[in-house]
Amino acid sequence: MIIFHNIFFYLAILLYVVLSNSLPRIGMYEFVYIFMYICYETIVSALSFWFQALKKRERRLWQDTIFLHFIQNSFKIQIFNIN
């Protein structure tokens, strides 16, 4: 199972690049490349998780959406079934 990458790790890297004033040194093309790579990794991980959830045919697919999976992994929150 591909683990959904923690987006806050990537945001911290981007924030470090911007706050350290290294943006003129690396150039705008490299900055855009880093940002597009982050988007690519996030989208691919989310889609792979979604397809695995569809393959497993879990009891409730609404719990296995991309957004809830992102919340669980980013904030380490356990989402319980409330009936």
PDB file with SEQRES, HELIX, SHEET and CRYST1 records, atoms N, CA, C and O in Angstrom:
SEQRES   1 A   83  MET ILE ILE PHE HIS ASN ILE PHE PHE TYR LEU ALA ILE          
SEQRES   2 A   83  LEU LEU TYR VAL VAL LEU SER ASN SER LEU PRO ARG ILE          
SEQRES   3 A   83  GLY MET TYR GLU PHE VAL TYR ILE PHE MET TYR ILE CYS          
SEQRES   4 A   83  TYR GLU THR ILE VAL SER ALA LEU SER PHE TRP PHE GLN          
SEQRES   5 A   83  ALA LEU LYS LYS ARG GLU ARG ARG LEU TRP GLN ASP THR          
SEQRES   6 A   83  ILE PHE LEU HIS PHE ILE GLN ASN SER PHE LYS ILE GLN          
SEQRES   7 A   83  ILE PHE ASN ILE ASN                                          
HELIX    1 AA1 ILE A    7  LEU A   19  1                                  13    
HELIX    2 AA2 LEU A   23  ILE A   26  1                                   4    
HELIX    3 AA3 MET A   28  LYS A   56  1                                  29    
HELIX    4 AA4 LEU A   61  ASP A   64  5                                   4    
HELIX    5 AA5 ILE A   66  PHE A   75  1                                  10    
CRYST1    1.000    1.000    1.000  90.00  90.00  90.00 P 1           1          
ATOM      1  N   MET A   1       0.846  -1.183   0.000  1.00  0.00           N  
ATOM      2  CA  MET A   1       0.000   0.000   0.000  1.00  0.00           C  
ATOM      3  C   MET A   1       0.889   1.243   0.000  1.00  0.00           C  
ATOM      4  O   MET A   1       1.806   1.378   0.810  1.00  0.00           O  
ATOM      5  N   ILE A   2       0.594   2.120  -0.910  1.00  0.00           N  
ATOM      6  CA  ILE A   2       1.359   3.360  -0.978  1.00  0.00           C  
ATOM      7  C   ILE A   2       0.841   4.306   0.093  1.00  0.00           C  
ATOM      8  O   ILE A   2      -0.357   4.582   0.168  1.00  0.00           O  
ATOM      9  N   ILE A   3       1.744   4.792   0.909  1.00  0.00           N  
ATOM     10  CA  ILE A   3       1.363   5.698   1.993  1.00  0.00           C  
ATOM     11  C   ILE A   3       1.173   7.096   1.431  1.00  0.00           C  
ATOM     12  O   ILE A   3       2.003   7.595   0.671  1.00  0.00           O  
ATOM     13  N   PHE A   4       0.087   7.707   1.811  1.00  0.00           N  
ATOM     14  CA  PHE A   4      -0.199   9.073   1.368  1.00  0.00           C  
ATOM     15  C   PHE A   4       0.831  10.010   1.980  1.00  0.00           C  
ATOM     16  O   PHE A   4       0.987  10.066   3.200  1.00  0.00           O  
ATOM     17  N   HIS A   5       1.527  10.739   1.130  1.00  0.00           N  
ATOM     18  CA  HIS A   5       2.597  11.603   1.618  1.00  0.00           C  
ATOM     19  C   HIS A   5       2.028  12.747   2.444  1.00  0.00           C  
ATOM     20  O   HIS A   5       0.962  13.285   2.143  1.00  0.00           O  
ATOM     21  N   ASN A   6       2.743  13.097   3.467  1.00  0.00           N  
ATOM     22  CA  ASN A   6       2.308  14.176   4.345  1.00  0.00           C  
ATOM     23  C   ASN A   6       2.576  15.504   3.656  1.00  0.00           C  
ATOM     24  O   ASN A   6       3.728  15.886   3.447  1.00  0.00           O  
ATOM     25  N   ILE A   7       1.506  16.204   3.307  1.00  0.00           N  
ATOM     26  CA  ILE A   7       1.638  17.438   2.529  1.00  0.00           C  
ATOM     27  C   ILE A   7       2.289  18.547   3.345  1.00  0.00           C  
ATOM     28  O   ILE A   7       2.864  19.478   2.781  1.00  0.00           O  
ATOM     29  N   PHE A   8       2.202  18.456   4.660  1.00  0.00           N  
ATOM     30  CA  PHE A   8       2.822  19.498   5.477  1.00  0.00           C  
ATOM     31  C   PHE A   8       4.346  19.431   5.406  1.00  0.00           C  
ATOM     32  O   PHE A   8       5.017  20.446   5.595  1.00  0.00           O  
ATOM     33  N   PHE A   9       4.888  18.265   5.138  1.00  0.00           N  
ATOM     34  CA  PHE A   9       6.334  18.152   4.939  1.00  0.00           C  
ATOM     35  C   PHE A   9       6.765  18.942   3.707  1.00  0.00           C  
ATOM     36  O   PHE A   9       7.767  19.657   3.733  1.00  0.00           O  
ATOM     37  N   TYR A  10       5.992  18.802   2.624  1.00  0.00           N  
ATOM     38  CA  TYR A  10       6.312  19.537   1.406  1.00  0.00           C  
ATOM     39  C   TYR A  10       6.093  21.036   1.583  1.00  0.00           C  
ATOM     40  O   TYR A  10       6.867  21.847   1.074  1.00  0.00           O  
ATOM     41  N   LEU A  11       5.047  21.395   2.298  1.00  0.00           N  
ATOM     42  CA  LEU A  11       4.807  22.823   2.542  1.00  0.00           C  
ATOM     43  C   LEU A  11       5.910  23.429   3.398  1.00  0.00           C  
ATOM     44  O   LEU A  11       6.270  24.593   3.222  1.00  0.00           O  
ATOM     45  N   ALA A  12       6.443  22.645   4.319  1.00  0.00           N  
ATOM     46  CA  ALA A  12       7.551  23.150   5.134  1.00  0.00           C  
ATOM     47  C   ALA A  12       8.793  23.386   4.280  1.00  0.00           C  
ATOM     48  O   ALA A  12       9.522  24.355   4.497  1.00  0.00           O  
ATOM     49  N   ILE A  13       9.036  22.508   3.313  1.00  0.00           N  
ATOM     50  CA  ILE A  13      10.172  22.713   2.415  1.00  0.00           C  
ATOM     51  C   ILE A  13       9.983  23.975   1.588  1.00  0.00           C  
ATOM     52  O   ILE A  13      10.909  24.773   1.440  1.00  0.00           O  
ATOM     53  N   LEU A  14       8.776  24.155   1.049  1.00  0.00           N  
ATOM     54  CA  LEU A  14       8.516  25.361   0.257  1.00  0.00           C  
ATOM     55  C   LEU A  14       8.625  26.619   1.108  1.00  0.00           C  
ATOM     56  O   LEU A  14       9.147  27.637   0.654  1.00  0.00           O  
ATOM     57  N   LEU A  15       8.140  26.551   2.325  1.00  0.00           N  
ATOM     58  CA  LEU A  15       8.229  27.710   3.215  1.00  0.00           C  
ATOM     59  C   LEU A  15       9.680  28.034   3.540  1.00  0.00           C  
ATOM     60  O   LEU A  15      10.055  29.204   3.618  1.00  0.00           O  
ATOM     61  N   TYR A  16      10.493  27.007   3.730  1.00  0.00           N  
ATOM     62  CA  TYR A  16      11.915  27.236   3.988  1.00  0.00           C  
ATOM     63  C   TYR A  16      12.594  27.900   2.788  1.00  0.00           C  
ATOM     64  O   TYR A  16      13.413  28.805   2.945  1.00  0.00           O  
ATOM     65  N   VAL A  17      12.241  27.437   1.597  1.00  0.00           N  
ATOM     66  CA  VAL A  17      12.841  28.015   0.387  1.00  0.00           C  
ATOM     67  C   VAL A  17      12.466  29.476   0.252  1.00  0.00           C  
ATOM     68  O   VAL A  17      13.307  30.307  -0.091  1.00  0.00           O  
ATOM     69  N   VAL A  18      11.205  29.798   0.519  1.00  0.00           N  
ATOM     70  CA  VAL A  18      10.753  31.184   0.370  1.00  0.00           C  
ATOM     71  C   VAL A  18      11.333  32.067   1.469  1.00  0.00           C  
ATOM     72  O   VAL A  18      11.794  33.174   1.194  1.00  0.00           O  
ATOM     73  N   LEU A  19      11.314  31.587   2.711  1.00  0.00           N  
ATOM     74  CA  LEU A  19      11.772  32.427   3.817  1.00  0.00           C  
ATOM     75  C   LEU A  19      13.288  32.589   3.868  1.00  0.00           C  
ATOM     76  O   LEU A  19      13.784  33.560   4.439  1.00  0.00           O  
ATOM     77  N   SER A  20      14.018  31.666   3.288  1.00  0.00           N  
ATOM     78  CA  SER A  20      15.473  31.787   3.324  1.00  0.00           C  
ATOM     79  C   SER A  20      16.013  32.635   2.178  1.00  0.00           C  
ATOM     80  O   SER A  20      17.226  32.740   1.995  1.00  0.00           O  
ATOM     81  N   ASN A  21      15.120  33.234   1.416  1.00  0.00           N  
ATOM     82  CA  ASN A  21      15.484  34.096   0.285  1.00  0.00           C  
ATOM     83  C   ASN A  21      16.362  33.378  -0.730  1.00  0.00           C  
ATOM     84  O   ASN A  21      17.190  34.000  -1.395  1.00  0.00           O  
ATOM     85  N   SER A  22      16.180  32.076  -0.845  1.00  0.00           N  
ATOM     86  CA  SER A  22      16.962  31.326  -1.823  1.00  0.00           C  
ATOM     87  C   SER A  22      16.220  31.187  -3.141  1.00  0.00           C  
ATOM     88  O   SER A  22      16.700  30.525  -4.061  1.00  0.00           O  
ATOM     89  N   LEU A  23      15.050  31.808  -3.236  1.00  0.00           N  
ATOM     90  CA  LEU A  23      14.284  31.712  -4.474  1.00  0.00           C  
ATOM     91  C   LEU A  23      15.020  32.333  -5.656  1.00  0.00           C  
ATOM     92  O   LEU A  23      15.007  31.736  -6.733  1.00  0.00           O  
ATOM     93  N   PRO A  24      15.670  33.510  -5.521  1.00  0.00           N  
ATOM     94  CA  PRO A  24      16.411  34.027  -6.681  1.00  0.00           C  
ATOM     95  C   PRO A  24      17.591  33.139  -7.071  1.00  0.00           C  
ATOM     96  O   PRO A  24      17.967  33.096  -8.243  1.00  0.00           O  
ATOM     97  N   ARG A  25      18.183  32.426  -6.100  1.00  0.00           N  
ATOM     98  CA  ARG A  25      19.327  31.570  -6.412  1.00  0.00           C  
ATOM     99  C   ARG A  25      18.907  30.315  -7.165  1.00  0.00           C  
ATOM    100  O   ARG A  25      19.594  29.893  -8.094  1.00  0.00           O  
ATOM    101  N   ILE A  26      17.774  29.709  -6.770  1.00  0.00           N  
ATOM    102  CA  ILE A  26      17.376  28.489  -7.464  1.00  0.00           C  
ATOM    103  C   ILE A  26      16.625  28.798  -8.746  1.00  0.00           C  
ATOM    104  O   ILE A  26      16.571  27.952  -9.639  1.00  0.00           O  
ATOM    105  N   GLY A  27      16.052  29.969  -8.862  1.00  0.00           N  
ATOM    106  CA  GLY A  27      15.356  30.331 -10.087  1.00  0.00           C  
ATOM    107  C   GLY A  27      13.894  29.956 -10.046  1.00  0.00           C  
ATOM    108  O   GLY A  27      13.470  29.102  -9.267  1.00  0.00           O  
ATOM    109  N   MET A  28      13.134  30.611 -10.899  1.00  0.00           N  
ATOM    110  CA  MET A  28      11.691  30.397 -10.916  1.00  0.00           C  
ATOM    111  C   MET A  28      11.335  29.041 -11.522  1.00  0.00           C  
ATOM    112  O   MET A  28      10.373  28.408 -11.085  1.00  0.00           O  
ATOM    113  N   TYR A  29      12.089  28.586 -12.517  1.00  0.00           N  
ATOM    114  CA  TYR A  29      11.770  27.304 -13.144  1.00  0.00           C  
ATOM    115  C   TYR A  29      11.940  26.150 -12.163  1.00  0.00           C  
ATOM    116  O   TYR A  29      11.125  25.227 -12.142  1.00  0.00           O  
ATOM    117  N   GLU A  30      12.974  26.196 -11.367  1.00  0.00           N  
ATOM    118  CA  GLU A  30      13.182  25.146 -10.379  1.00  0.00           C  
ATOM    119  C   GLU A  30      12.099  25.183  -9.304  1.00  0.00           C  
ATOM    120  O   GLU A  30      11.652  24.135  -8.837  1.00  0.00           O  
ATOM    121  N   PHE A  31      11.680  26.378  -8.913  1.00  0.00           N  
ATOM    122  CA  PHE A  31      10.615  26.503  -7.920  1.00  0.00           C  
ATOM    123  C   PHE A  31       9.317  25.908  -8.450  1.00  0.00           C  
ATOM    124  O   PHE A  31       8.622  25.191  -7.730  1.00  0.00           O  
ATOM    125  N   VAL A  32       8.988  26.200  -9.702  1.00  0.00           N  
ATOM    126  CA  VAL A  32       7.778  25.635 -10.314  1.00  0.00           C  
ATOM    127  C   VAL A  32       7.915  24.118 -10.442  1.00  0.00           C  
ATOM    128  O   VAL A  32       6.942  23.389 -10.243  1.00  0.00           O  
ATOM    129  N   TYR A  33       9.105  23.644 -10.769  1.00  0.00           N  
ATOM    130  CA  TYR A  33       9.330  22.204 -10.879  1.00  0.00           C  
ATOM    131  C   TYR A  33       9.114  21.507  -9.537  1.00  0.00           C  
ATOM    132  O   TYR A  33       8.486  20.450  -9.479  1.00  0.00           O  
ATOM    133  N   ILE A  34       9.628  22.094  -8.466  1.00  0.00           N  
ATOM    134  CA  ILE A  34       9.432  21.519  -7.131  1.00  0.00           C  
ATOM    135  C   ILE A  34       7.947  21.489  -6.775  1.00  0.00           C  
ATOM    136  O   ILE A  34       7.453  20.491  -6.250  1.00  0.00           O  
ATOM    137  N   PHE A  35       7.242  22.572  -7.059  1.00  0.00           N  
ATOM    138  CA  PHE A  35       5.816  22.637  -6.744  1.00  0.00           C  
ATOM    139  C   PHE A  35       5.027  21.611  -7.557  1.00  0.00           C  
ATOM    140  O   PHE A  35       4.137  20.951  -7.021  1.00  0.00           O  
ATOM    141  N   MET A  36       5.345  21.471  -8.846  1.00  0.00           N  
ATOM    142  CA  MET A  36       4.637  20.503  -9.681  1.00  0.00           C  
ATOM    143  C   MET A  36       4.943  19.071  -9.237  1.00  0.00           C  
ATOM    144  O   MET A  36       4.073  18.203  -9.310  1.00  0.00           O  
ATOM    145  N   TYR A  37       6.161  18.819  -8.783  1.00  0.00           N  
ATOM    146  CA  TYR A  37       6.499  17.488  -8.281  1.00  0.00           C  
ATOM    147  C   TYR A  37       5.701  17.159  -7.022  1.00  0.00           C  
ATOM    148  O   TYR A  37       5.249  16.027  -6.846  1.00  0.00           O  
ATOM    149  N   ILE A  38       5.531  18.144  -6.154  1.00  0.00           N  
ATOM    150  CA  ILE A  38       4.738  17.947  -4.943  1.00  0.00           C  
ATOM    151  C   ILE A  38       3.295  17.629  -5.306  1.00  0.00           C  
ATOM    152  O   ILE A  38       2.694  16.718  -4.737  1.00  0.00           O  
ATOM    153  N   CYS A  39       2.738  18.383  -6.257  1.00  0.00           N  
ATOM    154  CA  CYS A  39       1.361  18.121  -6.695  1.00  0.00           C  
ATOM    155  C   CYS A  39       1.243  16.730  -7.309  1.00  0.00           C  
ATOM    156  O   CYS A  39       0.274  16.017  -7.052  1.00  0.00           O  
ATOM    157  N   TYR A  40       2.219  16.347  -8.113  1.00  0.00           N  
ATOM    158  CA  TYR A  40       2.203  15.032  -8.751  1.00  0.00           C  
ATOM    159  C   TYR A  40       2.236  13.916  -7.710  1.00  0.00           C  
ATOM    160  O   TYR A  40       1.446  12.975  -7.785  1.00  0.00           O  
ATOM    161  N   GLU A  41       3.143  14.015  -6.743  1.00  0.00           N  
ATOM    162  CA  GLU A  41       3.247  12.983  -5.708  1.00  0.00           C  
ATOM    163  C   GLU A  41       1.957  12.878  -4.900  1.00  0.00           C  
ATOM    164  O   GLU A  41       1.512  11.776  -4.580  1.00  0.00           O  
ATOM    165  N   THR A  42       1.362  14.011  -4.575  1.00  0.00           N  
ATOM    166  CA  THR A  42       0.136  14.005  -3.782  1.00  0.00           C  
ATOM    167  C   THR A  42      -1.016  13.391  -4.555  1.00  0.00           C  
ATOM    168  O   THR A  42      -1.763  12.578  -4.010  1.00  0.00           O  
ATOM    169  N   ILE A  43      -1.173  13.767  -5.819  1.00  0.00           N  
ATOM    170  CA  ILE A  43      -2.283  13.258  -6.627  1.00  0.00           C  
ATOM    171  C   ILE A  43      -2.118  11.764  -6.892  1.00  0.00           C  
ATOM    172  O   ILE A  43      -3.089  11.013  -6.799  1.00  0.00           O  
ATOM    173  N   VAL A  44      -0.917  11.328  -7.217  1.00  0.00           N  
ATOM    174  CA  VAL A  44      -0.692   9.906  -7.494  1.00  0.00           C  
ATOM    175  C   VAL A  44      -0.943   9.062  -6.249  1.00  0.00           C  
ATOM    176  O   VAL A  44      -1.546   7.992  -6.337  1.00  0.00           O  
ATOM    177  N   SER A  45      -0.491   9.529  -5.103  1.00  0.00           N  
ATOM    178  CA  SER A  45      -0.713   8.780  -3.864  1.00  0.00           C  
ATOM    179  C   SER A  45      -2.193   8.712  -3.512  1.00  0.00           C  
ATOM    180  O   SER A  45      -2.689   7.668  -3.090  1.00  0.00           O  
ATOM    181  N   ALA A  46      -2.896   9.829  -3.686  1.00  0.00           N  
ATOM    182  CA  ALA A  46      -4.325   9.848  -3.369  1.00  0.00           C  
ATOM    183  C   ALA A  46      -5.105   8.948  -4.314  1.00  0.00           C  
ATOM    184  O   ALA A  46      -5.996   8.219  -3.878  1.00  0.00           O  
ATOM    185  N   LEU A  47      -4.786   8.989  -5.593  1.00  0.00           N  
ATOM    186  CA  LEU A  47      -5.494   8.141  -6.551  1.00  0.00           C  
ATOM    187  C   LEU A  47      -5.196   6.664  -6.331  1.00  0.00           C  
ATOM    188  O   LEU A  47      -6.091   5.828  -6.462  1.00  0.00           O  
ATOM    189  N   SER A  48      -3.970   6.335  -6.002  1.00  0.00           N  
ATOM    190  CA  SER A  48      -3.654   4.929  -5.756  1.00  0.00           C  
ATOM    191  C   SER A  48      -4.392   4.411  -4.523  1.00  0.00           C  
ATOM    192  O   SER A  48      -4.857   3.271  -4.507  1.00  0.00           O  
ATOM    193  N   PHE A  49      -4.500   5.248  -3.492  1.00  0.00           N  
ATOM    194  CA  PHE A  49      -5.263   4.826  -2.319  1.00  0.00           C  
ATOM    195  C   PHE A  49      -6.729   4.635  -2.671  1.00  0.00           C  
ATOM    196  O   PHE A  49      -7.355   3.678  -2.218  1.00  0.00           O  
ATOM    197  N   TRP A  50      -7.285   5.543  -3.479  1.00  0.00           N  
ATOM    198  CA  TRP A  50      -8.694   5.459  -3.846  1.00  0.00           C  
ATOM    199  C   TRP A  50      -8.964   4.192  -4.647  1.00  0.00           C  
ATOM    200  O   TRP A  50      -9.969   3.521  -4.415  1.00  0.00           O  
ATOM    201  N   PHE A  51      -8.081   3.854  -5.591  1.00  0.00           N  
ATOM    202  CA  PHE A  51      -8.273   2.640  -6.378  1.00  0.00           C  
ATOM    203  C   PHE A  51      -8.121   1.391  -5.518  1.00  0.00           C  
ATOM    204  O   PHE A  51      -8.820   0.402  -5.742  1.00  0.00           O  
ATOM    205  N   GLN A  52      -7.231   1.417  -4.549  1.00  0.00           N  
ATOM    206  CA  GLN A  52      -7.105   0.272  -3.650  1.00  0.00           C  
ATOM    207  C   GLN A  52      -8.349   0.117  -2.791  1.00  0.00           C  
ATOM    208  O   GLN A  52      -8.759  -1.007  -2.498  1.00  0.00           O  
ATOM    209  N   ALA A  53      -8.952   1.217  -2.384  1.00  0.00           N  
ATOM    210  CA  ALA A  53     -10.189   1.144  -1.605  1.00  0.00           C  
ATOM    211  C   ALA A  53     -11.319   0.578  -2.452  1.00  0.00           C  
ATOM    212  O   ALA A  53     -12.160  -0.170  -1.954  1.00  0.00           O  
ATOM    213  N   LEU A  54     -11.340   0.935  -3.733  1.00  0.00           N  
ATOM    214  CA  LEU A  54     -12.363   0.374  -4.610  1.00  0.00           C  
ATOM    215  C   LEU A  54     -12.125  -1.114  -4.845  1.00  0.00           C  
ATOM    216  O   LEU A  54     -13.079  -1.884  -4.948  1.00  0.00           O  
ATOM    217  N   LYS A  55     -10.867  -1.521  -4.929  1.00  0.00           N  
ATOM    218  CA  LYS A  55     -10.573  -2.936  -5.133  1.00  0.00           C  
ATOM    219  C   LYS A  55     -10.978  -3.758  -3.922  1.00  0.00           C  
ATOM    220  O   LYS A  55     -11.507  -4.859  -4.072  1.00  0.00           O  
ATOM    221  N   LYS A  56     -10.742  -3.251  -2.751  1.00  0.00           N  
ATOM    222  CA  LYS A  56     -11.062  -3.999  -1.536  1.00  0.00           C  
ATOM    223  C   LYS A  56     -12.564  -4.052  -1.279  1.00  0.00           C  
ATOM    224  O   LYS A  56     -13.042  -4.930  -0.561  1.00  0.00           O  
ATOM    225  N   ARG A  57     -13.299  -3.126  -1.856  1.00  0.00           N  
ATOM    226  CA  ARG A  57     -14.762  -3.032  -1.654  1.00  0.00           C  
ATOM    227  C   ARG A  57     -15.103  -3.030  -0.172  1.00  0.00           C  
ATOM    228  O   ARG A  57     -15.819  -3.903   0.320  1.00  0.00           O  
ATOM    229  N   GLU A  58     -14.591  -2.061   0.507  1.00  0.00           N  
ATOM    230  CA  GLU A  58     -14.798  -1.962   1.943  1.00  0.00           C  
ATOM    231  C   GLU A  58     -16.280  -1.724   2.240  1.00  0.00           C  
ATOM    232  O   GLU A  58     -17.067  -1.389   1.354  1.00  0.00           O  
ATOM    233  N   ARG A  59     -16.629  -1.904   3.500  1.00  0.00           N  
ATOM    234  CA  ARG A  59     -18.037  -1.801   3.877  1.00  0.00           C  
ATOM    235  C   ARG A  59     -18.631  -0.443   3.536  1.00  0.00           C  
ATOM    236  O   ARG A  59     -19.728  -0.365   2.983  1.00  0.00           O  
ATOM    237  N   ARG A  60     -17.925   0.612   3.858  1.00  0.00           N  
ATOM    238  CA  ARG A  60     -18.443   1.957   3.585  1.00  0.00           C  
ATOM    239  C   ARG A  60     -17.394   2.727   2.810  1.00  0.00           C  
ATOM    240  O   ARG A  60     -16.349   3.083   3.355  1.00  0.00           O  
ATOM    241  N   LEU A  61     -17.666   2.985   1.548  1.00  0.00           N  
ATOM    242  CA  LEU A  61     -16.682   3.672   0.715  1.00  0.00           C  
ATOM    243  C   LEU A  61     -16.562   5.150   1.060  1.00  0.00           C  
ATOM    244  O   LEU A  61     -15.554   5.779   0.737  1.00  0.00           O  
ATOM    245  N   TRP A  62     -17.580   5.715   1.716  1.00  0.00           N  
ATOM    246  CA  TRP A  62     -17.486   7.152   2.026  1.00  0.00           C  
ATOM    247  C   TRP A  62     -16.398   7.419   3.053  1.00  0.00           C  
ATOM    248  O   TRP A  62     -15.888   8.537   3.130  1.00  0.00           O  
ATOM    249  N   GLN A  63     -16.031   6.408   3.847  1.00  0.00           N  
ATOM    250  CA  GLN A  63     -14.942   6.587   4.807  1.00  0.00           C  
ATOM    251  C   GLN A  63     -13.580   6.532   4.133  1.00  0.00           C  
ATOM    252  O   GLN A  63     -12.587   6.990   4.698  1.00  0.00           O  
ATOM    253  N   ASP A  64     -13.529   5.977   2.936  1.00  0.00           N  
ATOM    254  CA  ASP A  64     -12.256   5.806   2.247  1.00  0.00           C  
ATOM    255  C   ASP A  64     -12.055   6.848   1.156  1.00  0.00           C  
ATOM    256  O   ASP A  64     -11.341   6.595   0.185  1.00  0.00           O  
ATOM    257  N   THR A  65     -12.651   7.971   1.297  1.00  0.00           N  
ATOM    258  CA  THR A  65     -12.427   9.019   0.310  1.00  0.00           C  
ATOM    259  C   THR A  65     -11.061   9.644   0.529  1.00  0.00           C  
ATOM    260  O   THR A  65     -10.435   9.467   1.574  1.00  0.00           O  
ATOM    261  N   ILE A  66     -10.623  10.364  -0.459  1.00  0.00           N  
ATOM    262  CA  ILE A  66      -9.291  10.976  -0.404  1.00  0.00           C  
ATOM    263  C   ILE A  66      -9.204  11.980   0.740  1.00  0.00           C  
ATOM    264  O   ILE A  66      -8.182  12.046   1.423  1.00  0.00           O  
ATOM    265  N   PHE A  67     -10.257  12.760   0.958  1.00  0.00           N  
ATOM    266  CA  PHE A  67     -10.208  13.818   1.969  1.00  0.00           C  
ATOM    267  C   PHE A  67     -10.086  13.244   3.369  1.00  0.00           C  
ATOM    268  O   PHE A  67      -9.286  13.729   4.170  1.00  0.00           O  
ATOM    269  N   LEU A  68     -10.871  12.216   3.675  1.00  0.00           N  
ATOM    270  CA  LEU A  68     -10.801  11.631   5.010  1.00  0.00           C  
ATOM    271  C   LEU A  68      -9.466  10.937   5.230  1.00  0.00           C  
ATOM    272  O   LEU A  68      -8.935  10.957   6.341  1.00  0.00           O  
ATOM    273  N   HIS A  69      -8.920  10.327   4.191  1.00  0.00           N  
ATOM    274  CA  HIS A  69      -7.609   9.699   4.318  1.00  0.00           C  
ATOM    275  C   HIS A  69      -6.535  10.756   4.558  1.00  0.00           C  
ATOM    276  O   HIS A  69      -5.603  10.535   5.331  1.00  0.00           O  
ATOM    277  N   PHE A  70      -6.666  11.894   3.899  1.00  0.00           N  
ATOM    278  CA  PHE A  70      -5.713  12.993   4.105  1.00  0.00           C  
ATOM    279  C   PHE A  70      -5.784  13.493   5.544  1.00  0.00           C  
ATOM    280  O   PHE A  70      -4.750  13.764   6.154  1.00  0.00           O  
ATOM    281  N   ILE A  71      -6.996  13.620   6.095  1.00  0.00           N  
ATOM    282  CA  ILE A  71      -7.148  14.093   7.472  1.00  0.00           C  
ATOM    283  C   ILE A  71      -6.532  13.088   8.444  1.00  0.00           C  
ATOM    284  O   ILE A  71      -5.842  13.475   9.388  1.00  0.00           O  
ATOM    285  N   GLN A  72      -6.781  11.800   8.211  1.00  0.00           N  
ATOM    286  CA  GLN A  72      -6.243  10.789   9.117  1.00  0.00           C  
ATOM    287  C   GLN A  72      -4.721  10.808   9.139  1.00  0.00           C  
ATOM    288  O   GLN A  72      -4.122  10.709  10.210  1.00  0.00           O  
ATOM    289  N   ASN A  73      -4.088  10.932   7.983  1.00  0.00           N  
ATOM    290  CA  ASN A  73      -2.632  10.855   7.936  1.00  0.00           C  
ATOM    291  C   ASN A  73      -1.965  12.165   8.307  1.00  0.00           C  
ATOM    292  O   ASN A  73      -0.856  12.155   8.840  1.00  0.00           O  
ATOM    293  N   SER A  74      -2.610  13.294   8.040  1.00  0.00           N  
ATOM    294  CA  SER A  74      -1.970  14.570   8.325  1.00  0.00           C  
ATOM    295  C   SER A  74      -2.079  14.945   9.791  1.00  0.00           C  
ATOM    296  O   SER A  74      -1.125  15.461  10.373  1.00  0.00           O  
ATOM    297  N   PHE A  75      -3.207  14.697  10.380  1.00  0.00           N  
ATOM    298  CA  PHE A  75      -3.430  15.127  11.758  1.00  0.00           C  
ATOM    299  C   PHE A  75      -3.467  13.961  12.738  1.00  0.00           C  
ATOM    300  O   PHE A  75      -3.688  14.161  13.933  1.00  0.00           O  
ATOM    301  N   LYS A  76      -3.252  12.746  12.242  1.00  0.00           N  
ATOM    302  CA  LYS A  76      -3.232  11.537  13.074  1.00  0.00           C  
ATOM    303  C   LYS A  76      -4.523  11.398  13.893  1.00  0.00           C  
ATOM    304  O   LYS A  76      -4.498  11.100  15.088  1.00  0.00           O  
ATOM    305  N   ILE A  77      -5.638  11.623  13.213  1.00  0.00           N  
ATOM    306  CA  ILE A  77      -6.950  11.519  13.859  1.00  0.00           C  
ATOM    307  C   ILE A  77      -7.565  10.178  13.460  1.00  0.00           C  
ATOM    308  O   ILE A  77      -7.577   9.823  12.281  1.00  0.00           O  
ATOM    309  N   GLN A  78      -8.062   9.454  14.420  1.00  0.00           N  
ATOM    310  CA  GLN A  78      -8.755   8.213  14.137  1.00  0.00           C  
ATOM    311  C   GLN A  78     -10.237   8.526  13.977  1.00  0.00           C  
ATOM    312  O   GLN A  78     -10.865   9.074  14.883  1.00  0.00           O  
ATOM    313  N   ILE A  79     -10.785   8.178  12.829  1.00  0.00           N  
ATOM    314  CA  ILE A  79     -12.196   8.432  12.556  1.00  0.00           C  
ATOM    315  C   ILE A  79     -12.967   7.150  12.868  1.00  0.00           C  
ATOM    316  O   ILE A  79     -12.679   6.088  12.316  1.00  0.00           O  
ATOM    317  N   PHE A  80     -13.937   7.266  13.750  1.00  0.00           N  
ATOM    318  CA  PHE A  80     -14.690   6.104  14.190  1.00  0.00           C  
ATOM    319  C   PHE A  80     -16.035   6.056  13.482  1.00  0.00           C  
ATOM    320  O   PHE A  80     -16.544   7.067  12.998  1.00  0.00           O  
ATOM    321  N   ASN A  81     -16.598   4.846  13.435  1.00  0.00           N  
ATOM    322  CA  ASN A  81     -17.944   4.674  12.903  1.00  0.00           C  
ATOM    323  C   ASN A  81     -18.937   5.084  13.974  1.00  0.00           C  
ATOM    324  O   ASN A  81     -18.920   4.561  15.088  1.00  0.00           O  
ATOM    325  N   ILE A  82     -19.802   6.023  13.626  1.00  0.00           N  
ATOM    326  CA  ILE A  82     -20.864   6.439  14.548  1.00  0.00           C  
ATOM    327  C   ILE A  82     -22.187   6.123  13.872  1.00  0.00           C  
ATOM    328  O   ILE A  82     -22.542   6.736  12.865  1.00  0.00           O  
ATOM    329  N   ASN A  83     -22.917   5.165  14.431  1.00  0.00           N  
ATOM    330  CA  ASN A  83     -24.190   4.756  13.829  1.00  0.00           C  
ATOM    331  C   ASN A  83     -25.347   5.318  14.610  1.00  0.00           C  
ATOM    332  O   ASN A  83     -26.503   5.083  14.257  1.00  0.00           O  
TER     333      ASN A  83                                                      
END                                                                             
